[in-house]
Amino acid sequence: MSLASLPASRALFPTPRTSLVGRASEVAAARDLLVGDNVPLLTLTGPGGVGKTRLALAVAHDVAEAFADGGAFVDLSPIRDPDLVLSAIAQALGIVETDARSIQAGVAAFLRPRQVLLVLDNFEQVLPAAPTVAELLAACPAVQLLVTSRAALRVFGEQEFPVPPLILPDPTRLPSLAELAQTATVTLFLQRARAVNPGFALTEANAAAVAEVCRRLDGLPLAIELAAARAKVLSPRALLTLLNRRLQVLTGGSRDAPARQRTLRDAIAWSYDQLSAAEQALFRSLAVFVGGCTLEAAEAVCGPQGSGGRGQGSADRAPSPCPLTPDPSILDGIAALVDNSLLRQESGPDGEMRFSMLETIREFALERLELSGQDTESRTRHAAYFLALAESVEPHLMMPGQESWLARLAAEHDNLRAALGWLERAGKAEAMLRLTSALSLFWFVRSHFDEGRGWLERALALGGEAPVALRAKALVRAGYLAIDQGDARRGEALIAQGLALWRDIGDREQVAASLYILGNALQSQGRYDEAQTRTEEALALYDGLADGAVTTVRFACNSLASLGRLAYARGEYARAEEYVAEALARQRSIGDDWAAGSTIFDFGRLLGRLAQLRGDLVEAAARYRETLSHAHSHGDPWLTARALVGVADVVLAKGRPERAARVLGAVAALDERVGGASFPADRDHQGGIIAAARVALGEGKFAAAWSAGRALPSEQAVAEALVLIEHVGSESEVEPAPAQPAALSAAPFGLSQREREVLALLIRRDTAPEIAGQLCISVRTVERHVESIYRKLGVNSRREAAAVALRCGLA
């Protein structure tokens, strides 16, 4: 083989015809690994269409000057035989075979004295060649490889670099046109749309549709480019309506593009075809999961028949990493799908690993599942697993440790919705009633009133045979959610139906519970005398049970607290405090500290209001602060809003109407989600504060402060409110500057630039994996940065960090 110097024409990497969008941080990170850390083999991994090749070329051009003997680009997409990889490398290097030496020895001899960067593109279909490539690297110490592959090579010295999708528009708010246009996915969409339709522009009329198109396409560059090509004939709104069939719509790529990149389906099929038959079957069945799954759930739903029982029964234990010995076939199959970039892995809220698909990939998997004829079986097993999970978790939602169980259901909320939808379509009335009833407490605590009530009423309307007690439970739970949604009359009617069934059955405890809930429905309508009668009847029934059970005493105390709320509404403030005090005394007498704490938190706003009426602003602020911290940390937006109203009241009383109006604006944003105050006394209290702040400020200033508060993320609004009332009445009382979500300042805590970036995302409530993905660093690196931030700020939690950042102008 010729050992001539690397020809200059071969030392150049192909020059892309379009600019790279939204990858500056990834290019910088890859450059640091190749040049700074001298990584011998850097593999860019990710699903088809994520832009691995385009990123690799950008990196190669960026680092080319660091390689004295240049480099070469090796396109492996036409090759299927792993034995031909070295020949492709030799051809790209311009090596001419002139003697009898093996191709491997010849390429190694050519490269050994040279400092060269080789870019090997599309390695996934020749993975068996990985050991040969590793041997080549070992023989050539100055050579480095930059590889693109949907699966890692898994050889010594390899550094994986998962290529994430492009940054998506914020799903919680629509930013300004200028800000939206700078979001990577939108920038790419606009560039490609203008290439086929020069007059295309981002406007107020189409901005929301463009943002949603980008979100629906998971930030995959190929998908966005194919969608943007449709801008020649479709408006963004019209395109959005067609994305329910995105694989049919996203076709027609450039004629000179590789075949696998001309349609989105082809791009995904390229990876699917590399799987074994068993891996393909697992991939298809995993498509029934929405929002991902745990390994345990995958075993139950996708494993051999009969394995599901183990996974379902395991829902009785506390949420924690699965201690069971996993099914090797499922474990190995999932590992293969992760390796081929068809599944993503991330840490769940309890630290347990979860596996999910991009929705674009999931649509392909669902197509294949339906074609396989296994769709009904997979969805039936999926619904059975999540029914068992919900029923196992339900008893824990009114006990100490409820937070971890609520978090478990929250992590599976999309799967639970999918299970409900399947049961409804299949006409499984009893199973649907069981699942909706089991989830009702979760929906109530997390303020999903409208959704929960909707599912319960649809289950009740489905017809079919179901136990009377099950229908009674569903009726009462639906009524309770209707009340908290603000539809008291409908709630009253549903509860009355359930109450009648419980009376027929003769279940005194459930009759008492129904009467208590009915009393709340009547109270929310201002029918205080009727509410008093029903609630006192409930209390008498609970007291009459006299079984001493913690749950019985707990619900009796709920009735007492409800009577306290009634007394407050009537202006009987001393009596209101007596009722709440009696409830606390009863709970503490049986050692039910958890329920006593819940009563203090849940009725802290009532106690705070009573303290304020006595003129004790310090006590009032303490009560509101307790309630606000508890409600926000437990993910209860309804109680969070009610506590914020109390904060606004204290702030107004301290002579800060502008700050009060800002807090009230944040309450208004929350109330749009959860329906607002349920009881007339609460609504009157909130209305009075709004009116007083408006009078104190004048309409213009009030409107400005209100609008600023409405625009705050809830995390930021809570952090500001906690600072506002932290030192009420003391010399250290502080007035926080309104938080600006712009740049961070390092002083006086000595935060590094990277720590400031992590802190900004931390305040936004991004998870460690999300932060790692955005900053292109490892999760462990994020955790180290968070530890350093907490140490420098002198805090122990995300909430405390947010509060310090806001108080000290760091955010």
C-alpha positions, 0 to 999 in steps of 0.5 A: 500500500502506498504510504504517500502523505495524506492528499490535501484534497482528502484532508477536507471535511464536507461543507454542509450547505445549510447553517447549523442551528442551536448546537453551539453548546454541543459543538463546544463540549465535543471540541473540549473532549477531542482537543482538551481531554484528548478522547481517542474515540468520541461517539455521537449517539441519538435517534434517527433525525436528531442531527448527528452527522450535521453536528459531527461535521461542525465539530470536525471543522471546528477542531481541524486545525488541531490535527497536524495531518488533517482528517477524513470523512468516511460515509459508512451508510452504503456499507452493510458488511463490517469487513469493508469498514477498513476498506472504506477508511482506506479509500477516504484516506487515499490509500492505494493497495499496492502490496500483499499486506492486510488492509488493517496492517496497511491502514495502521502503517499509514496512520501510525506516524500521523495526527489525524481525525477520522469522522466515521458516519453511520456506524450502527449497521456495521457495529461488529467492526467496532473491535477492529476499529479499536485495534486500529486506534490502539496501533495509532496513538495520534489518531482520534475518531469522531463517530456517529451511530445510533448505538454505541460501539462499546469498546475501550476508550470510547466516550459516548456523547448523546445528542439531545433534541433541540431546545423546545419553546416553553410549554407553560407560556408563549414568549414574545415573537423575538424570544420565540424566534431565537428558540432553536427549534423555531429558528430551524423551522423558520429557516427551512420554511423560508427556503420553500416559501420566501414570504413566510414570517413568524406572526402573532397569528401563527406563533402559537401554532409554530411553537406547538408544531416544534413541541409535537415533533420532539425537537428532532431536526429532521422532523422539523425540516420535513414539516417546514417543507410543507410551509409551501402549501400548508399554514402552521395551523393546518400543519398542526392539525395533520400531525396526529398522523405525522409519519404520513405527513413528514415525507418529501425530503430533499432528493439528494438526501440519503433514502433514510432521511427522505421521510421520518418513517424511513429514518426510524425504520432504519434503526428498527430494522437493525433489531432482532425479532425479540427486540422488535416485539419488545419495542412494539409493546412498549409503545402502549406506555405514555410518558415512559415506564419503569423496568417493573412495569415493562416486565408486567406488561411486555413480559411473558404471560403470567409475569404481570402478577409480580409487577402488579403486586409490587405496587404495595411497597413504598416507591423505591428502586425495584429490588426484584430480580428483573427478567433477563429478556426484558432487561437485555431488550430494553438495554438494546433499545436504549443502545439503539437510541429508540428508548431514552432513560432518565431518573424518575422522582423517586430515583427509579430509572424510567424508560421513554420514547420520543413521541415521534418514535412511539407513533412508529412503534404503535403502527407496528404494534397494530400491524402485529395484531398484539395491540389489544393484548398489550393495552389490556395488560397495560390497563390491568397493571395500572389499575392494580397500581392505583388500588394499591397506592390509594390507602397510602394517600391519607397516611404519613408518607403520602408525598412519595405515593402521590409522586409515584402516581404523578409520574404515571399520570399519562399512563393512568390516562391511557389506561382509562381511555382504553377501558372506556373504549373497551366498555369495561365499566367496572374496571373503569369505576375502580380505577377512577375511584382509586385515583380520586384522592390523587386528583383532589390533592393535586387539584386536577378537579376538572379532569378527575370529575370528567373521568368519574362521570364518564365511568358512571355513564358507561353503564354495565354491571358494577357493585353498588358500593363501587357506584356509591363511592364513585358518585361521592368522589365525583361530587367532591371534585365538582364542589372544588371545581366550583360546581356546587349544585352538581356536586350536591346532586352527585353526593346525594345519590351516593349517600342514598346508596350508602344508606341502603347498604348500611355502611355508617362510616361511608354515610358519615363521609358522604354527609361531611362532603355534602356539608362542604357542598352546602357551605360552598353555596352559602347554605350555612344552616343546612351545612351545619346540620349535615356536618354535625350529623357526620360528626355524630356518626363518627363519634358513634362508631367509637372504634378508636381507629386512627382513620375514624378519629381523623375524619371526625376531626375533619368534620370539626375543622369544617364546623370551624370554617362555618363558624368563621364564615358566620363571624363567630371567630372565637368559636371557629378557633375552638373547633380547630383547637378541638380537632388538634387536641383529638388528633394529638390524643391518639398520637396522630401527629401526621393528621395534626400537622395536616390540620395545621397546614390545611387550616393554617390560612383560617388560623392566620385570618383569625390571628389577623382579625385579632391584630396579630400580624406576626402570628398571621404571617407565621400561619400563612408561611407554614401553609404556603410552604406545605402546600407548594412542596406537596404540589397542591396549587389550590391550597398554595393559591389560598395561602398566597391570598393570606400573604397578600393580606398581611403585605397590604396591612404592612402598607405595601399595596404594590407588592400585595397586588403582585401576589394577587396577580400570581393567585389569579394565574393559579386560580385559572388552573384550579378554579379559585376559592370554593367557599363564599367567605374565602371569595369575599376575603380575596375580593376585599384585598383586591379592592383595597389594593386597587384603591391604594394604588390607583388603577394604572399601578394596580394593573401593572403590578397585577400583570407582573404577578400573573406572569411569574412562574408559580415557583418564583411567586412562592419564593417571593411571597415567602421572603415577603413574610419571613420576618414580619414584625422584626427588625430584619424584615426585608423587601425583596426586589421583584424577581427578574428571570434574566441574568444572574450575578455571581457576587457575593457568593462566588458562583462560577459561570457554570454554577450560575447557569445551573442555578437558573435552571434549578430555579426553573424547577428543571430536573438534574437530567434535564439540566444535564441535557441542556448544558451537555454535561453529565448528571453527576456533574450537575449534582456536583454543581448543585452541591457547590451552589447549596454550600456557597449559598448556605442552603439545603434545598432547591426552594431555599436556593430560589429564595436566596437567589430572589432575595439577593438579586441573583435571579 
